[in-house]
């Protein structure tokens, strides 16, 4: 064999090795496994919600693996705790991205926490997939690696607040909200909604993340004569604010974003929270529903985790299910690019929980902008509207 032929063969062999290495070099993907990271509050003020989300994700992971995986690969879920603290979210993202080397981060809970973690992920080409927050930052400004499923807090307020204002003819709407990115999104959407009606808030008050005493905020709103209180709150802050209001004889209506829409609000709050309105997309999966699919799923969840599922369990389950749809469409050679292309070119069908279908595009990273309204009636969430149209921005 001539030296030239030997050289040519060597170059060809090197190219094949390089091509093979390129395929196998996709972080988080091996011949037999796909690593999925998730960051939840497992020890902080909304740990109950974080654990439910993780459980829902794990249930769907186990189902997929029992059915043979995705294109021959089993899924492995690695969940880290952020304690609902952005600083801890950074540490969790660093571990998942640099040490565990996950393919993507799915279902990360918390607005400020996602904002802190995303730059770390993006530096290593790791997708932020369907975070459990409805903030606009989850898809704006545009980034190739951002994918959000939830109608935003901003648009939830703009869709729902005008409806309830017109129905009840409130004269003095007020707001209490968490003093961070999450609360500000609720407040900005509500302000835009009121502005479109030629109105504004009679009183605005805030609280710090993790607060437990809302007496001063409630006193301010009571003194202002508020007849509707918009809630930029989550779990215990919702219950705490409404409990303080009832205790002091303050009885406005209360209206919140999807962050108040979970069964723990009425399980823990009891009669105190009856009448609360909340926006949402995914419906609370009550075990006694007439829907046979939900009843079967609830029983399976209860058997595995010894507790009833919640809407956050449904979020987690649907997030992994949506991942599986896109990952299958991406084909056997799963890479970030093939996964992104699959999301951009395939519509993800509506799930069994009543959430709308998800549709992403090359220039659009919000999969759904629809939300609806429910109210706690006799200790459970009851739908009081269909999906509402998001109006144009106020001028």
N, C-alpha and C positions, 0 to 999 in steps of 0.2 A: 504494500500500500504506500502510495506516495505521501510525502510530507503534507502536500496541499490537501489531499483527501482526508488525512488524519486530522488536520486542522479544521476542515469543514465539518467533519463528524463531531469533533469536540465542541465546536461552536453550537451545532444543532442540539447536542446532548445538553449543553449548558442552558440553552434556550428552553428545552423541555423541563429541566429541573426548575428553572426560574418561573416558568408558567405554572408548574405544579405548586411551587412554594407560594405563588401569588394567590392561588385558589385557597390553599390551606391557611394562608396568613390572615384571613378575615377574623378579627378579634371576636371572641365569643362563639365561634362556630367551628366545630370539628366534624369528623365523619359521622359521629354518633350522638352529638349533643349540641344544644343551643342554650347559652347562658343568658338568662333574663334577670336584670337587676331591678329592685324596687326600693324606694325610700319612704318609710311611713313614720308617723308618730306612734311609737310603741310604748312610750313611758311618760309622755307629757299630758297637756290638758285635753287633747282629743285622741288619746291613746285607744279608746274604745272603737273609734271610727277607723283608725289606722289598722288595728288588728282585724276588724271585719273586712276591710279592703284586702289585706294580705290573705285572709282565709278564702275569700272569694276567688282570688287569683290562684291560690294553691289547689282549690277544688278543680278548676278548669285545667290546670297543668296536669294533675293526676289523671283526669279523664282522657286527655289527649295522649298521655304516655301509655295508658291502658289500651288505647286504640292503635298503638303502633308509632305514635309520634308524628312528626311533620317531615315528609319526604325522607323517611328513614331515620330521623334524628329525634331523640327524646329531649324534653325541655327540663331545665333546672332553674328554679326560682331562688334567687338570693335576696333576702329582704334585710335592709339595714334600718336602724332607728335614728330619726332626727330629733326626737323629743319636742317637735314643733319649734325648733330653734334653727335659724338659718346657718349659724356657725357649725352646728352639728350636721346639718345637711351637706355642707362643704366637705366635712371629714368623711361622711358616708359616700358621697360621690367620688371622692379621691380613692377610697378603698375599692369600690365597685369597678371603677374605670381602670385604675392602675394595678391593683393587686388581683382582683377576681377576673378582670378583663372581660366584662360582660358585653354582649352584642348591643343591647340597648337598655335604657332605664324606662320602665313602664309604671304608670299609675302613681308617680311621686305625689304625695299629698302636701298641699300648702303653697300659697302664692309666693310669699317671701322666700320660702325654702327652695322652690324651683328656680326662682330668679338667682339665688346664690349658687345653685348647683350647675345650672345649664352651661355656663362658660367652661367649667372643668370638663364636662362631657363633650362639648363641641370641639374643644382643643384636640381630643382624641377620636373625633369622628363618631361619637356615640349618640344615637338618636334619643330625644326626649319624647316618649310615646304616650299619648293620652294621659297627661297628668290629672290628678284629682283636684282640680281647681278650675274655676271658670273665669280666670283673669285674662284680659286681652294680651298680656305679655306672653302667654303660652303660644301665641301665633303671630304676634306683632312685636317688634318689626320682623318682617319675613326672614326666616332662616330655613335652609334646606332640611335641617334636622329637627324642626319643631312640628309636632302634630297634636292638635287639640280636638277633643270630642264634644266639649260642653258649650252650649249657648252661654255667652259670657254674663257675669254678674251685671255688667253695664247694660247689656241688651235685655236681660231678664227684668231689670227695673223699668227700662223704657217700654217694654211690652206690657208688663203687668200693672205698674202703678197708675197709668192713665185709666185703665179699666176699672180698678177698684175705686179710684177717686170719683169717677163719673157715677158709679153705682151707688156710692154712699154719700157723695156730696160733702166731703170733709172740708172744713174751713181752716183748720190749723194743723197741717201735717208737720211732723218733726222727725228727727233721725238720731239714732245712737249707733256708732260704728267703731270697730276696732281700729286703732290708730296705726295702721300699716297698709301695705299694698292691697291686701284683700278688702279691708274696710273702705279704703278710698275708692275702689272700683264700684262698690255698691253705692257709695255716696255720690259719685260722679254721674252714674247712670240715673239715679233718682233725681238729682238736680236737673239733668237734661230733660227728664220726663215732665217735671213740674214746669220748667221753662217753656216747654212746648204748649203748656196749658195757660201760660201767663201767670204762673204762681211761683212761690218759693217756700222754703222751710221757715216756720215760725221760730223753731229752736233747733240747734245742732249741738250735739255733745259726743264726746269720744271716751274711750277707755284703752288702757294699755293691754297688750297681749298677755294672757294669763291672769287678768284681774278677777277678783271674786266678790268685790263690794261695789254695788251700783247705786247706792243710796243717793249720792250727790247728783248723779246724772238723772235719776228718776225724779228727784226733787225739782230740778231745773225744768224738766218737761212738764211736770204737774203744775208748777207755778205759771208756765206759759200757756196753760189751758189746751195742750195738744189733744186732738181727737183721733189722730192716726200717728203711730210710731213706726217708722221704717227701721228695720233691724239689720245692721251690718255686723251681725253676730253669728256665732256658730252653735255650740252645744250648751255648755254651762252658763255662758253669758246670756243666752236667750232665756233660759229658765230663771237665772238670777234676776234679770231685768224685769221679767213679767211677774216673778214672785214678789219683788220689792214693790212693784206697782199695785198689785192686789192688796198687799199688806197695808199700804198707805191710802187705800180707797181711790186710787187713780185707775180709771177704766177706759182707756182709749182702745181702738183696734190696733193690732200689731201685724206687720207685713214684712216678710223677709225674702232673701234670695234662696237658692237651692242649698245654701250652707245651713239653713235651719231645718231643711226637709230631711229628717231622719227619725226613725221610730224611738230612739233614745230620748228625744225631746219630750214626747208624751209619756213614755214609760217612767222617766225620772221626774218629769214635771207634774204629772197627774192633772188634776182639774185646773191648776194654775195656768196651763198653756192652752186650754180649750179655746177655740176661736182663732188661734194663730193662723195667718195665711202664709203660704210659702210657694215660691216658684220652683220648678223642677223639670227635668226631661225624663230620666228613668223613674219608674214608679216603685214605691215601697212594696216588696213582695210578701204580703201577708200570707201566712201559712193556710188560712181558712178561705182563700180565694176560690172562686169557682173555676179558675183556669187550671186545668189538669197538669199542664207542663210546669207551671209555677209550683203547684202542690208537690209534684214529684221531686222537683229540684230542691224545694225547701226541706223535704224529708231527708233527702240525700245529704244536704248541708248539715242538718241537725244531727244526723247519725255520725257524721265525721267530726263535728266540732262541739257537740253537746249544747248547742244553743240555736235559737232561731236566727235565720239570716235577716239582714237589713238592706236598705238601699245601697249602703256602702259595700256590702257583700256582693250585691248585684253589679256595682261598678267594677269591682275587681274581677269578677267572673267574665263580664262582657269585655273588659280590656284585653284579657288573655285570649278570649275567643276571637276578637277583632284582629289581634296579632296573628293568630293561626290562619285566618282567611288570607291576609296579605302575605304571610310567609309561604303558604302553599302556592299562591299565585306567583311568587318570586322564583319558584322552581328549585331544583336540587342545588344549584350553585348560589346559595344564599349569601349575598353581600349587602352592605349598606345601600349601594346603588340599585341593586335589583329589588330590594325591599321598598325603597323610596319610589321606584318606577311602578311597582305593583300597587302601591297606595294611590299614586297619581292617576292610574288608568283603570282601576277596578272599584266599583261601588260596593261598600260593605252593607249587607242587608240589615234592616231593622231587627233588633233582638227581641227575645221573648218577653222582656220587661216593658215593652212599649216605647222604647227609645227610637227616635227617627233613624233612618239609614244614614251612613256616613259617606260623604263624597269629598275627596281632596282633589286638588288640581296642581299643576306645576307652579302656579302663582298664588295658590290659596291653601292655607294650612289649618283653617277652621272647618271641621267636618260637618257641623250642624249649628244653625243659629236659632232653632225653635225651642220654645219653652212653654209650659202651661202652669196653671195655678191650682193648688189644693188648699184645703183648710182642715185643721184638726177639729173633728166633730165627734163627740162622745168617745174621746180617747183614741182616735185613729185618723190618719190622713184620708180625706175624701176629695176626689177631684171636683172642682167647681168651674173648670173651663177646659176647652180643647187647646190645641197649640195656637198661640197668639202671634200675630204678625208684628214684626219689629218695625216701628215707624221710622221715617227719616230723622236725621239729627235735627235738634232744635236750632233755629237760626238766631 
